[in-house]
Each structure stands twice: as structure tokens, then as C-alpha cells.
Amino acid sequence: MPSERLIPIHDPEVPTTAERSLGPEFTAMSQRVLRATELTSRLNVLPFEDEAGKAALFEQILGRPLPAGVTIYPPFFTDHGLRLELGERVFVNQNCTFLDYAGIRLGAGTMVGPRATFITMSHPVDPGERRLYLTGGPIDVAENVWIGAGATILPGVSIGRDAVVAAGAVVADDVPPRSLVTGAKAGVRRTW
């Protein structure tokens, strides 16, 4: 999959002057979002000790059983689930969000702190295109990475083996192996 991809929200076959209908890819994605939301809502109200119930719901959310040694503490949120790939011994703390439509891979031994967010889809910056398309790219996290509490990983990012993402960091660029990234700096990039 290319690192940047456009998905039309409306059916491109319907002229812009006519009443617009949702495109087939967007419609399928929307249906999966509703199903994933239903499943995660059920997961997030189960008693913590209901291991069998959690395992059954995770299998429906991910489309397969959790790999060996994977631990996920609810509440847990995903918009798709079927494109979330978890290596062995991955640990995901509570209240994490995985918007995985474009794909997220967490390598073996990765640890994710509470309230971390992984986002693979977004909208174009151009205001005229914002309601017409979704854009995004997959997130790839190598083995033995530590993602700190409240970190946000944005579309198309790759994080190298043994790297650490500090708590609260916003990661918009690739992270080299065996490195620490910190901070959340917002600044004007362009105007229109």
C-alpha cells in the first residue's frame, strides 16, 4: 500500500450537481466501523476477570485470536480491527485507540502505555477536499518498541526496533531504531 492514499467519500460516478451518494469503499468502511464499535462497546463493559468473554470478543474484533502472550487491558477502541496486526508478547494498556483502516502493525514485545492513539486515516488539508476524501497510510511499529502514555502516532509513520516514544509525544515522522522521541510542537506550516 502506498504511504499516502485517497479514498473518495462520495460515489465518483455521481455528478457533483446531483444528490451525492456515499462511495462503495467508504460505505464498506462505515459498516465495519459500526460493527467494530458495537463489539468494542460490549468488550469494554465485561467484568475484568471474564477472560473467555474478552478472548471471544477480541477474536471477532480482530478476525482471529489474539497471538500468544498478547495482553490488552480494556477499555480498548478500534474503528476497524481487522487491519490491526499484533506480534507476540505485545502489551496494550487501558484506554488506547487504534484507528487501523489503513493498517497498524505492532511488532513482538512492543509495549503501549495508557491513552496512546494510533491514527491511520485523516482528511486533506485543503478545505475544498476535506469532505470529499479520506487520506492515510499504515503505521508500522518494529519489535521491542515502547510507546509512552498519551502518545499519538499519525498516518504513515514507521517506528524502528527498540525505539521509545515519550509520553505525550505526537509522532508525525518516522522514528529511527534505538532512539527516543519526545515532544508535541505545533507550529504554522502554511496558510491559505
N, C-alpha and C positions, 0 to 999 in steps of 0.2 A: 504494500500500500504506500502511495506517495506520502511525504510528510505533511502536505497540505492538500486538502480535498474539499470541493464544494458539493453540497447536497442541496438540490432545489427543494424549497418547502412546498411550492405550488407546482401543479402539473404543467410542464413546459409546453404541452400540446394545446393548452387552453390560452387563447389570446388574452393579453393584459386588459383589454377593454371589457371582456366578458366577465361574468362572475367566476372567480378563481376557485378551483378545487385543489385539495392537497395532492401532492405528487405521490406516486406509489412507494418510493423508498421512505419518504417522510411518514406516510401513513403506517407502513410496517413498523418503523421505529417507534411511532407514537403508541401503537398497540402493545409493543414489547415493554415500553415504559410503564404503561398501565399495569401490565402483568407483574413486572418486577416490583412495582410499588405495592401491589396487593401482597405479594409474597414477603417482602421485607417488613411490611406492616404487621403481618402475622408473626414473623420471626422476632420482632422487637418487643412483643408482649408476652412471649413464652417465659415461664419461670427459668431462671438462670441454670438450674440443675437439670433441666429437661434436655439432656444430650441427644437422645434419639430424635426428639422433635426438631431440634436445631439442625441435626445432620440431614434429616429428610427435607427440610425447607432449603438448606444450602444446596442440596443436590438439585432441587427444582430451579433455584435461582441461577446456579452456575451451569446447569445442564449436565453435571457429572458430580460424583462425590468429591468432597474435599481431599486433597492429597495427604499423604502420611505426615503426621506431626503438625499440620496447619492448625493454628488457633486463631479464631476470630471472636472477639467479645462484642456482643450487641450493646447498644443499638448499632446497626450496620445499614448503610444505604448504598444502593446502586440504581442506575437508570436502565441498565440492560442486563448485566450479569453474565450473559453468555460469552462475552468477549473479555472476561477477567481471568487471566491465567496466573495461578499461584503455584510457585515451586514448593518443594518440601521444606518443612520447618519454618514457614512464614508465620509471623506473629502480627496480628492487626488488633490494636487496642480499640476501646469503645468510641463510638460516635464518629467513625470515619465514613467518608463519602467517596464512591468510585463511579464517576460518570464515564463509563467504559465503551460507549458506542464505537469509537474508533480503535479500541483495543488497549488493554493495560496488561503488562507482564511484570510480575514481581518475582525476581529470581530467588533461588533457595536461600534460606537463612535471613531473608530481609525482615526487619522489624519496623513497624509503623506505629508511631505514637498517637495518642488520642486526638480527635478532631482534625486529623490530616485529611486533605481533599485532593483528589486526582481528577482532573478535568480534561477530557479528550476532544470535546466539541465546544464551539464558540460561534460567534456571528462576525461577519465582515465589519470593519471599522466604518466604511462608507455608509452614511445614513440611508442612502437610496437602496442599498443592498441588504441592510440588516434584517428586514422581514421577508426577504426573498430566498436567502441561502443560510445554510449552516456550514461552517468550515471546521476543520480539525485535523488532528494527527494522533497516532498512537503514542503511548508512554511506555518506555522500556527501562525497567529498573534491574540492574545486574545483581549478582549474588552478593550476600552479606552486606547489604546497604542498611543504614539506619536513617529513617525519616522521622524527624522530631515532631513533637506535639504542635498541632495547628499549622503545619507547613502546607503550602499549596503548590501542587505540581501542575503546570499548564500544558496544553496540547503540544505534541511533537517532541517532548523532552526525553532524552536518554540520560540515565544516571549510571556512572561506571562502578565497577566492583569495589567494595569496601568503602565507598564514599559515605559521608554523613551530611544530611541536610538539617541544619539547626532548626530549633523550634521557631515557628512563626515565619520562616523564610518563604518567599514567593519565588519559585524556580521557573523561569521563562526560557533559560538557555541550558544546553547540555552541561552535565557535571562530569569532570574527568574522574577516572578511578582514583581511589585513595586520596580524596580531597574533602575539605569541609567547606560548605557554602552557607552563608548567613545573610540575613537582612531582607527588608522589604522596602525598596526605594521606589516611590512613584515620582515621575517627572514628565513634563510636557515633551512628547516625542514629535508631534506635528499638530498643525491646526488646519481648519478648513472653514 
